[in-house]
Amino acid sequence: MPFWSLMTRAERIVSSVAAYKDFQIVSIPLDEWRSKWLPGLEQDRILVGVNWSGSRATGFDVAPSAILDSLSVRESL
């Protein structure tokens, strides 16, 4: 499931990649994404695509738990 860190990044993909032309962009507060979305995606065994880019909207898919770990590390710095 794709997610972007900035609205402008999502808008760029939706406006330029045909496969995403019908996507609706929805802003999700970080706290909600961390506490609800990521645990739910982990439970459903769905990987997270972060900031996909380019003419085909490609990038890395990672486990939601890895994102949660990364966010926790950044907070502790």
Secondary structure by P-SEA (a helix, b strand, c coil): ccccccaaaaaaaaacccccccbbbbbbcaaaaaccaaaaaaaaccccccccccccbbbbbbbaaaaaaaaaaaaac
